[in-house]
Amino acid sequence: MMMGWGREIQEKPSTASTHGLSRRVHGIDPAPFPFPAPPRAPARHRPSTSSPRHPFRRTSCSSFCLLRHLRFLLFVPYLRAPRPPGTIGSSSSLVAACHHGPCCACALKRNPAGRRPPPSMGHRGDTKPVSGGGFSENGKFSYGYASSLGKRSSMEDFHETRIDGVDGETVGLFGVFDGHGGARAAEFVKQNLFSNLIKHPKFFTDTKSAIAETFTHTDSELLKADTTHNRDAGSTASTAILVGDRLVVANVGDSRAVICRGGDAIAVSRDHKPDQTDERQRIEDAGGFVMWAGTWRVGGVLAVSRAFGDKLLKQYVVADPEIKEEVVDSSLEFLILASDGLWDVVSNEEAVAMVKPIVDSQEAAKKLLVEATRRGSADNITCVVVRFLDQKPPAAATNGSPAPVAPGK
């Protein structure tokens, strides 16, 4: 609009309106210009430039400045919205690229009229928090989960709490998958990751290698399946696999796993952020870059350095998991898996302190969710708690419920 207005002024300079107005606003007599002054409206219809309330009093090029400032104010939200490489100006890519934080451009794209759209749970049918739990058949652990839309207008978190019998052995499979650019990537990972893992021929003999290969394979499947969508999408994955007396944690992205061992909070995963020295070096070695756009982002777009999906950034945003193994013994009390909707407002130590006195795993997960909501978390919130039952439970529980009794005991 501004450029068109400017061209119109240049193409029609044959009247004194422009020159006269400019010099009059500056307090200069327009008489030296040999053009007749344009007809003026009666005084009662003209704003007085001498009035202290007149917004353009003694202002040079007032109309031009107004248009320029309006253009800047309208363009700022789009500057704040990250764009995938090669799609500058694409409004659909703006929505796809946003991650972990509300964006003005995204809101306008979803609802151009400016009205807040009705909340959607994505993979669930309502906006109410959901929770549940259970026990392993061998009585060695219990689990609970709780998930909430939070302050977001759509639900992109998924979780998995699954107990399978594999070759006659009880296996626990737990995961939190935090999607961005839509829910489809997180849903795909939830539906396929663990199914692929337990089919791997090295699942028992070399569990770490099986996990690494399964993550890569599932990511490739997602990229192949994601060819019919215009918007780029991705997902984190924080997973825990219980095999015998081993707890194997594998993480991609910024969801997190924390254990309580001997009463201490211990992070058993690392958030994959672009500003970490090794992650930044890896991205730059691959030809990418990291820049500040509200937070540190890969290519100025994505706020995590590892994820499933994200095909436009796949060269830099890998799905290679970091894997850590823990021994399940009497000192290991419980495990917490959660999306960053929890960790943005609750520290590792605070989360462990909240869960420790609550024997019921489902109630513990709900406690974390309620506390994150109370503290103003702006994201979807999903928490999974796995409590190991071989050790003596805490003496007191805040919810007043007795210690759970596993089936067969």
C-alpha positions in Angstrom: 0.0 0.0 0.0 2.8 2.4 0.9 4.7 1.8 -2.3 1.6 2.3 -4.5 0.8 5.5 -2.6 4.4 6.7 -3.2 4.2 6.0 -6.9 1.0 7.9 -7.2 2.6 11.0 -5.7 5.5 10.8 -8.2 3.3 10.3 -11.2 1.1 13.3 -10.5 3.3 16.2 -9.4 1.4 18.7 -11.6 -0.5 20.3 -8.7 0.6 22.3 -5.7 -1.2 20.1 -3.3 1.8 18.1 -2.3 4.3 20.9 -2.2 1.9 23.3 -0.6 1.0 20.9 2.1 4.5 19.9 2.9 5.7 23.5 3.2 2.6 24.6 5.0 3.1 21.9 7.7 6.7 23.1 8.1 5.5 26.6 8.6 6.8 27.9 5.2 4.7 30.1 2.9 3.8 28.0 -0.2 3.5 31.2 -2.3 6.9 30.8 -4.1 5.6 27.7 -5.8 3.9 28.7 -9.1 1.0 26.3 -8.7 -2.4 27.2 -7.6 -3.4 26.0 -4.1 -6.1 23.3 -4.1 -9.5 24.2 -2.9 -9.9 23.9 0.9 -12.9 22.8 2.9 -14.7 25.2 5.1 -13.0 25.9 8.4 -15.5 24.1 10.4 -14.6 20.8 8.6 -10.8 21.3 8.7 -8.7 20.1 11.7 -6.7 22.8 13.2 -2.9 22.3 13.0 -2.5 24.7 15.9 -4.6 22.6 18.2 -2.4 20.8 20.8 -4.6 17.7 20.3 -4.0 17.5 16.5 -1.9 14.3 16.0 0.3 15.7 13.2 1.0 19.2 14.4 4.3 20.4 13.2 5.1 16.9 11.8 7.0 16.5 8.5 5.3 14.3 5.9 2.6 13.3 8.3 0.7 11.0 6.0 3.8 9.2 4.9 5.0 8.7 8.5 1.6 7.3 9.5 1.6 4.8 6.7 5.2 3.8 7.3 4.5 3.2 11.0 1.3 1.3 10.4 3.1 -0.9 7.9 5.8 -1.6 10.5 3.3 -2.4 13.3 1.5 -4.8 11.0 4.7 -6.5 9.9 6.2 -7.0 13.3 4.2 -10.1 14.2 5.5 -11.7 11.0 9.0 -10.9 11.9 8.4 -12.7 15.2 7.1 -15.8 13.4 10.0 -18.1 12.3 10.0 -19.3 8.7 11.5 -22.5 7.1 14.3 -21.8 4.6 13.0 -21.1 1.1 9.5 -20.2 2.2 9.9 -16.5 3.2 6.5 -14.9 3.2 4.6 -18.2 3.2 1.8 -17.8 5.8 1.2 -21.6 5.9 4.8 -22.2 6.7 4.7 -19.6 9.5 2.1 -21.8 11.4 4.1 -24.9 10.7 7.4 -23.5 11.9 6.2 -22.1 15.2 7.3 -24.1 18.2 6.9 -23.6 21.9 5.3 -20.3 22.2 2.2 -18.4 21.0 2.7 -16.4 17.8 0.7 -13.5 16.5 1.0 -14.6 12.9 -0.1 -18.1 13.8 -3.2 -16.8 15.5 -4.0 -14.7 12.5 -3.5 -17.6 10.1 -5.7 -19.9 12.2 -8.4 -17.3 12.6 -8.1 -14.2 10.4 -11.0 -12.5 12.0 -9.0 -12.3 15.2 -11.4 -14.4 17.3 -10.0 -17.2 19.4 -10.9 -20.5 17.8 -12.8 -23.1 19.9 -10.3 -25.3 21.8 -9.4 -28.6 20.2 -7.8 -31.5 21.9 -6.2 -32.9 18.7 -6.2 -36.6 19.5 -8.9 -36.4 22.1 -12.5 -35.5 21.9 -12.8 -32.9 24.6 -10.8 -30.2 26.4 -10.8 -31.7 29.9 -7.6 -33.1 31.4 -7.3 -36.9 31.0 -5.5 -39.3 33.4 -5.1 -43.0 34.1 -2.8 -45.6 35.3 -2.1 -49.3 36.1 0.3 -52.0 37.3 2.6 -54.4 35.6 1.5 -58.0 35.7 4.7 -59.0 37.5 4.0 -56.5 40.2 7.3 -54.7 39.8 6.0 -51.2 39.0 3.0 -49.0 38.7 2.4 -46.2 36.3 0.1 -43.1 35.9 -0.3 -40.4 33.4 -2.1 -37.0 33.2 -2.4 -34.7 30.2 -4.0 -31.3 29.6 -4.5 -28.8 26.8 -3.3 -26.1 29.1 -3.5 -22.6 27.6 -3.1 -23.7 24.0 -5.9 -23.8 21.5 -5.0 -27.3 20.2 -3.5 -30.4 21.7 -0.1 -31.6 20.2 1.1 -33.7 23.1 0.8 -37.5 23.0 1.8 -40.2 25.4 2.2 -43.9 25.6 2.0 -46.2 28.7 2.2 -49.7 27.5 3.1 -53.1 29.0 3.8 -55.9 26.6 4.9 -59.5 26.9 7.8 -60.1 24.5 9.2 -63.6 24.3 7.7 -64.4 27.7 9.2 -61.3 29.5 7.2 -58.3 30.7 8.4 -55.1 29.1 7.3 -51.6 30.1 7.2 -49.0 27.3 6.6 -45.4 28.3 6.8 -42.2 26.2 5.9 -38.5 25.9 5.7 -37.0 22.4 5.5 -33.3 22.1 4.5 -32.2 18.6 5.0 -28.9 16.8 3.5 -27.7 13.5 0.5 -29.9 14.2 -0.3 -33.1 16.0 0.3 -35.6 13.1 4.0 -36.2 13.7 3.6 -36.9 17.4 0.7 -39.2 16.7 2.7 -41.1 14.1 5.6 -41.6 16.6 3.2 -42.7 19.3 1.6 -45.3 17.0 4.8 -46.7 15.5 7.9 -46.2 17.6 7.4 -48.9 20.3 5.7 -51.3 17.8 8.8 -51.1 15.7 11.1 -51.4 18.7 9.8 -54.7 20.1 10.0 -56.2 16.6 13.7 -55.4 16.4 15.9 -58.6 16.4 18.4 -57.1 18.9 15.8 -55.8 21.3 17.0 -58.1 24.2 20.6 -58.8 23.1 21.6 -55.2 22.3 18.8 -52.9 23.5 20.7 -49.6 22.9 21.5 -50.4 19.3 17.9 -51.5 18.7 16.6 -48.2 20.1 19.0 -46.1 18.0 18.1 -48.0 14.8 14.4 -47.9 15.6 14.4 -44.2 16.1 16.1 -43.6 12.8 13.8 -46.1 11.0 10.6 -44.5 12.5 11.8 -41.1 11.5 12.3 -42.2 7.9 8.9 -43.8 7.9 7.4 -40.5 9.1 9.1 -38.5 6.4 7.9 -40.9 3.7 4.4 -40.8 5.0 4.3 -37.0 5.3 4.3 -36.2 1.6 0.7 -35.1 1.3 0.9 -32.1 3.7 2.0 -28.6 3.0 2.9 -27.8 6.6 6.1 -29.1 8.1 5.6 -31.0 11.4 7.8 -32.6 14.0 7.8 -34.2 17.4 10.1 -34.7 20.4 10.2 -38.1 22.1 11.2 -38.8 25.7 11.0 -42.6 26.2 11.7 -45.2 28.9 11.9 -48.9 28.3 11.9 -51.4 31.3 13.5 -54.7 30.4 14.2 -57.0 33.4 16.2 -55.0 35.9 17.2 -52.4 33.4 15.7 -48.9 32.7 16.8 -47.6 29.4 16.0 -43.9 28.7 16.2 -42.5 25.1 15.5 -38.9 24.3 15.1 -36.7 21.3 14.1 -33.0 21.8 13.3 -31.1 24.9 10.9 -33.3 26.7 12.7 -34.7 29.8 13.2 -37.8 31.9 14.0 -37.5 35.6 14.5 -40.2 38.2 14.5 -40.2 42.0 17.3 -42.4 43.3 18.1 -42.4 47.0 15.9 -39.3 47.4 17.8 -37.3 44.9 16.5 -35.8 41.6 18.6 -37.0 38.7 18.0 -36.0 35.1 18.6 -39.0 32.8 18.0 -37.1 29.6 19.3 -33.8 28.2 17.2 -31.2 26.5 18.3 -30.8 22.9 18.6 -27.0 22.4 20.3 -25.3 19.4 22.4 -23.1 21.7 24.2 -26.0 23.3 27.9 -26.0 22.2 27.9 -29.5 20.7 24.5 -29.2 19.1 25.4 -25.9 17.5 28.6 -27.2 16.2 26.9 -30.2 14.7 24.3 -28.0 13.0 27.0 -25.6 11.6 29.1 -28.5 10.4 26.1 -29.7 8.4 25.8 -26.3 6.7 23.1 -24.8 9.0 23.1 -22.0 11.4 21.6 -21.0 14.8 20.1 -17.6 15.4 18.1 -15.7 18.0 14.4 -15.3 17.2 12.8 -14.9 20.6 14.9 -17.9 21.6 17.7 -19.7 19.9 16.4 -21.5 16.8 17.8 -23.7 14.1 17.8 -21.6 10.9 15.8 -19.0 12.9 12.9 -21.5 12.8 12.9 -24.4 15.3 13.6 -24.2 19.0 14.8 -27.8 19.4 17.9 -29.3 17.7 16.7 -32.9 17.5 13.2 -34.1 16.5 11.3 -36.6 14.5 9.9 -35.2 11.2 10.7 -31.5 10.3 11.6 -32.6 6.7 12.6 -29.0 5.6 15.3 -29.0 8.3 16.1 -32.7 8.4 19.7 -32.1 7.4 20.2 -30.3 10.7 17.4 -31.5 13.0 18.2 -35.2 13.5 16.3 -37.9 15.3 19.4 -39.6 16.8 18.5 -40.4 20.5 20.8 -39.9 23.4 20.5 -43.1 25.5 21.2 -43.8 29.1 20.8 -47.0 31.1 20.0 -47.3 34.8 19.8 -50.3 37.1 16.5 -50.9 38.7 17.3 -51.6 42.4 16.0 -50.7 45.8 17.5 -47.2 45.6 15.5 -46.3 42.4 12.1 -45.0 43.6 10.3 -43.6 40.5 10.7 -42.0 37.1 9.0 -38.9 35.7 8.6 -38.3 31.9 7.0 -35.0 30.9 6.8 -32.5 28.1 8.2 -29.0 28.5 4.8 -27.7 29.5 5.9 -29.1 33.0 9.6 -28.4 32.9 9.1 -24.7 31.8 7.7 -23.9 35.2 8.8 -26.8 37.5 12.4 -27.8 38.3 13.6 -31.3 38.5 14.0 -31.1 42.3 10.5 -29.6 42.7 8.9 -32.3 40.6 10.6 -35.1 42.6 9.6 -33.4 45.9 6.0 -33.3 44.7 5.8 -36.9 43.6 7.8 -38.5 46.4 5.1 -38.6 49.1 2.3 -39.7 46.7 2.2 -43.5 46.4 -0.4 -43.6 43.7 1.3 -43.0 40.3 -1.8 -41.6 38.7 -2.4 -39.1 41.5 1.3 -38.1 41.4 1.0 -37.4 37.6 -2.1 -35.3 38.3 -0.4 -33.4 41.0 2.4 -32.4 38.6 -0.2 -31.3 36.0 -2.2 -29.2 38.4 0.9 -27.5 39.8 2.2 -26.7 36.3 -1.2 -25.2 35.4 -1.3 -23.2 38.7 2.2 -21.8 37.8 0.9 -20.5 34.5 2.4 -23.0 32.0 1.6 -21.7 28.5 2.0 -25.0 26.7 0.3 -28.4 26.6 1.2 -30.4 29.7 1.7 -34.2 29.8 3.2 -36.2 32.6 4.0 -39.9 33.1 5.1 -41.3 36.5 6.4 -44.8 36.9 6.9 -46.0 40.5 9.1 -49.1 41.2 7.5 -51.3 43.8 10.4 -53.5 45.0 11.4 -50.9 47.6 9.5 -49.9 50.7 7.0 -47.2 49.9 7.1 -43.8 51.6 5.7 -43.7 55.1 3.0 -41.0 54.4 1.1 -40.1 51.2 -0.3 -36.6 50.7 -3.4 -38.0 49.0 -4.2 -40.3 52.0 -4.4 -43.4 49.8 -2.8 -46.6 50.9 0.2 -48.1 49.1 -1.0 -49.8 45.9 -1.1 -53.6 45.9 0.1 -55.1 42.7 -1.9 -58.0 41.3 -0.8 -61.4 42.6 0.6 -60.0 45.9 
